[in-house]
């Protein structure tokens, strides 16, 4: 996967680039709308992650220009503007998804992954594993016809695990990306939340999806 991040906050941009690269995702960065438009026109990106409020050229103008030129690369808007009218304006400009600041990196990663895998625009915020489905926009999780009663942290945790389905996820990865903690903190918060999530995710369903790999971490998959 290759992303373009258009973000004028250098600290935020540096952190996001570091985290996406740690996930094995290629990422280019532009610090203003004018440069972002120029880089986006070069093509080759799976997803554009665009801040709404940019110098030179704002995010909606950038995306509107690309859409008029026939570029249909999926776009995720990032914004501190969380009102309904602001989100509507983002979608009207041609955006495919919209994430309000502040956000958990786990959710951003899951949404970007969903956009990159999209089959059609109606499915861009949905992720599936066996009978588990996540609607990242509505922040709802279901197994079959049953809606799972997850709190915000449990949903973020599940979203991160789903974005890494079939791969072992370590405690440090979860601490850094779901809780935004530093590495090697002495805390059992991950194990507590994994236990609670497993009770809601697997207790009354088959097959079990959330597995512990002793000494390594956790993996979400239909078979252990």
Backbone torsions as a table, in degrees:
resi	resn	phi	psi	omega
1	UNK	NA	142.0	177.6
2	UNK	-130.5	127.9	-177.2
3	UNK	-114.8	155.1	166.0
4	UNK	-117.0	122.7	176.0
5	UNK	-104.7	122.9	176.1
6	UNK	-112.5	102.1	-171.5
7	UNK	-148.7	126.5	-176.5
8	UNK	-87.9	-14.9	177.5
9	UNK	-80.8	108.5	-172.4
10	UNK	-64.8	-35.9	179.6
11	UNK	-66.0	-46.0	178.1
12	UNK	-62.7	-44.3	-178.1
13	UNK	-62.4	-43.4	-179.5
14	UNK	-62.3	-42.8	-179.8
15	UNK	-65.9	-44.0	-179.5
16	UNK	-64.8	-43.0	178.7
17	UNK	-60.0	-42.8	179.4
18	UNK	-61.9	-43.8	-176.5
19	UNK	-71.8	-40.2	177.8
20	UNK	-65.3	-39.9	179.1
21	UNK	-65.9	-33.8	176.3
22	UNK	-64.8	-23.5	177.1
23	UNK	-88.3	3.3	-179.8
24	UNK	81.9	19.9	-177.6
25	UNK	-105.3	127.9	176.7
26	UNK	-73.9	140.3	-177.9
27	UNK	-147.0	134.0	172.1
28	UNK	-108.5	155.6	-177.1
29	UNK	-130.3	137.7	171.3
30	UNK	-126.2	138.3	-171.7
31	UNK	-95.3	-1.9	176.1
32	UNK	-151.9	167.1	-174.6
33	UNK	-65.2	-37.0	-179.5
34	UNK	-64.4	-47.1	177.8
35	UNK	-66.8	-37.2	178.7
36	UNK	-60.4	-41.2	178.7
37	UNK	-64.1	-42.7	-179.3
38	UNK	-63.2	-43.9	-179.6
39	UNK	-68.4	-41.7	179.8
40	UNK	-60.4	-35.8	-179.6
41	UNK	-65.8	-20.8	177.4
42	UNK	-68.9	-22.9	175.9
43	UNK	78.2	-178.0	177.6
44	UNK	90.4	7.4	-179.2
45	UNK	-99.9	144.2	176.6
46	UNK	-85.3	-34.2	-179.1
47	UNK	-146.9	142.9	171.3
48	UNK	-107.0	126.9	176.0
49	UNK	-108.1	110.8	-167.4
50	UNK	-123.9	125.7	173.4
51	UNK	-73.1	142.3	-179.6
52	UNK	-68.8	-43.6	-174.1
53	UNK	-98.8	100.9	-176.6
54	UNK	-126.9	148.6	171.4
55	UNK	-74.4	162.5	177.9
56	UNK	75.3	-54.7	-178.5
57	UNK	-153.9	122.3	-175.4
58	UNK	-74.4	166.9	-172.8
59	UNK	-60.8	-41.5	-179.3
60	UNK	-66.9	-38.2	177.8
61	UNK	-65.9	-38.8	177.7
62	UNK	-58.9	-50.6	-176.6
63	UNK	-68.7	-40.7	177.1
64	UNK	-56.9	-41.7	179.2
65	UNK	-63.0	-45.5	178.9
66	UNK	-61.3	-43.1	-178.9
67	UNK	-64.3	-38.8	178.2
68	UNK	-65.2	-27.5	178.6
69	UNK	-86.3	1.8	177.0
70	UNK	88.9	9.9	178.3
71	UNK	-83.6	117.3	-178.1
72	UNK	-109.5	22.5	176.2
73	UNK	-57.3	131.1	180.0
74	UNK	-56.2	139.2	-178.3
75	UNK	-124.1	129.8	171.2
76	UNK	-110.9	120.1	176.0
77	UNK	-85.6	137.8	169.5
78	UNK	-110.6	134.1	-177.8
79	UNK	-160.2	147.3	170.4
80	UNK	-83.4	-7.0	179.1
81	UNK	-86.7	105.8	-171.5
82	UNK	-108.8	4.7	-179.7
83	UNK	-70.9	156.2	-178.9
84	UNK	-55.9	-44.0	-178.5
85	UNK	-61.7	-34.9	178.8
86	UNK	-67.9	-42.1	178.5
87	UNK	-66.1	-41.3	178.7
88	UNK	-60.8	-41.9	179.1
89	UNK	-61.8	-38.1	178.3
90	UNK	-64.2	-44.8	178.1
91	UNK	-67.1	-38.3	180.0
92	UNK	-64.3	-30.2	179.2
93	UNK	-73.6	-14.2	-179.9
94	UNK	117.3	7.8	177.5
95	UNK	-70.9	152.3	-179.8
96	UNK	-102.2	-22.9	-179.9
97	UNK	-154.1	164.5	-172.3
98	UNK	-148.2	124.7	-178.0
99	UNK	-126.0	123.6	-178.4
100	UNK	-80.9	144.2	171.8
101	UNK	-85.2	145.2	-6.4
102	UNK	-76.9	157.1	-178.4
103	UNK	-140.0	159.3	174.2
104	UNK	-85.3	137.9	178.6
105	UNK	-58.3	-33.5	179.2
106	UNK	-56.6	-42.1	-179.4
107	UNK	-71.9	-40.9	177.6
108	UNK	-59.0	-45.7	179.6
109	UNK	-61.5	-44.0	-179.3
110	UNK	-64.2	-40.4	-179.9
111	UNK	-68.7	-40.8	177.8
112	UNK	-63.1	-42.0	178.2
113	UNK	-61.5	-42.1	178.9
114	UNK	-63.9	-41.3	178.8
115	UNK	-64.2	-40.6	-179.0
116	UNK	-65.8	-28.9	-177.4
117	UNK	-95.6	3.8	-168.4
118	UNK	-58.2	141.5	173.3
119	UNK	-95.6	-34.4	176.8
120	UNK	-158.1	166.0	-172.2
121	UNK	-64.4	-21.6	-179.3
122	UNK	-74.8	-16.0	-174.1
123	UNK	-112.0	11.2	-169.9
124	UNK	-66.2	-20.9	-178.5
125	UNK	-110.6	18.1	-178.6
126	UNK	-116.8	136.9	179.2
127	UNK	-126.6	141.1	-174.0
128	UNK	-129.3	140.7	170.2
129	UNK	-145.7	115.8	-174.3
130	UNK	51.1	-125.5	179.7
131	UNK	-94.9	8.9	176.4
132	UNK	-89.2	130.0	176.0
133	UNK	-130.6	137.8	176.8
134	UNK	-117.9	129.8	170.3
135	UNK	-102.9	103.6	-173.0
136	UNK	-72.2	-25.3	178.9
137	UNK	-76.6	-45.8	179.5
138	UNK	-83.3	-11.0	-177.2
139	UNK	56.4	51.2	178.6
140	UNK	-123.2	143.4	176.7
141	UNK	-127.1	140.3	-179.9
142	UNK	-137.1	147.6	165.5
143	UNK	-117.8	114.2	-172.6
144	UNK	62.8	-123.9	-179.8
145	UNK	-97.6	6.0	-174.7
146	UNK	-102.9	125.0	175.4
147	UNK	-79.9	128.7	-179.6
148	UNK	-84.2	134.2	-178.5
149	UNK	-87.7	85.5	-176.6
150	UNK	-108.3	139.6	171.3
151	UNK	-81.5	177.8	-174.0
152	UNK	-60.3	-43.7	-178.5
153	UNK	-67.1	-40.1	178.4
154	UNK	-63.9	-38.1	178.8
155	UNK	-66.4	-44.0	178.5
156	UNK	-60.3	-40.7	178.7
157	UNK	-62.8	-47.0	179.9
158	UNK	-64.7	-40.2	179.3
159	UNK	-60.6	-41.3	178.7
160	UNK	-66.2	-42.9	178.9
161	UNK	-63.4	-40.6	179.1
162	UNK	-64.6	-38.3	179.7
163	UNK	-66.8	-16.7	177.3
164	UNK	-116.1	25.7	-175.1
165	UNK	-54.5	136.1	-178.5
166	UNK	84.7	-1.4	-179.6
167	UNK	-122.1	146.3	178.5
168	UNK	-74.1	130.9	179.1
169	UNK	-113.4	126.1	-177.4
170	UNK	-84.6	164.6	175.8
171	UNK	-61.3	-40.3	179.9
172	UNK	-63.3	-38.2	176.6
173	UNK	-60.9	-41.9	-179.6
174	UNK	-69.8	-41.8	178.8
175	UNK	-59.9	-41.0	-176.2
176	UNK	-75.8	-39.3	-170.6
177	UNK	-98.5	-24.4	178.8
178	UNK	-100.3	-40.2	-178.5
179	UNK	-100.1	-11.9	-176.3
180	UNK	59.4	32.9	175.6
181	UNK	-89.9	160.4	172.5
182	UNK	-71.6	162.6	-178.5
183	UNK	-70.7	153.3	173.8
184	UNK	62.9	27.9	173.3
185	UNK	-71.5	141.9	179.6
186	UNK	-87.7	91.3	-178.1
187	UNK	-152.2	148.6	177.9
188	UNK	-103.2	17.9	-175.6
189	UNK	-59.7	-36.7	179.8
190	UNK	-63.8	-48.6	-177.4
191	UNK	-63.3	-37.9	178.4
192	UNK	-62.7	-47.3	-177.5
193	UNK	-72.3	-34.1	175.4
194	UNK	-61.3	-43.6	179.7
195	UNK	-61.1	-44.7	179.8
196	UNK	-66.6	-40.8	179.0
197	UNK	-65.4	-42.4	-179.7
198	UNK	-61.7	-38.0	179.2
199	UNK	-62.6	-36.9	-179.5
200	UNK	-83.1	-32.6	-174.1
201	UNK	-82.8	-37.1	-168.9
202	UNK	-119.2	-19.8	-169.3
203	UNK	-55.3	-43.8	-175.6
204	UNK	-110.7	21.1	-175.8
205	UNK	-134.0	160.9	177.6
206	UNK	-142.1	139.0	1.7
207	UNK	-81.0	162.6	173.3
208	UNK	-65.4	144.4	-176.3
209	UNK	-112.5	-30.7	-174.9
210	UNK	-100.9	116.2	-174.7
211	UNK	-121.5	145.5	175.0
212	UNK	-99.1	129.8	174.8
213	UNK	-104.4	104.4	-172.9
214	UNK	-53.6	127.4	178.0
215	UNK	80.4	-2.5	-176.1
216	UNK	-122.1	-51.9	-176.8
217	UNK	154.3	-136.8	-174.0
218	UNK	-134.6	154.1	179.1
219	UNK	-142.1	138.4	177.3
220	UNK	-107.4	113.3	177.8
221	UNK	-163.3	162.3	-174.6
222	UNK	-72.7	-22.8	178.5
223	UNK	-131.4	138.8	-178.5
224	UNK	-69.5	NA	NA
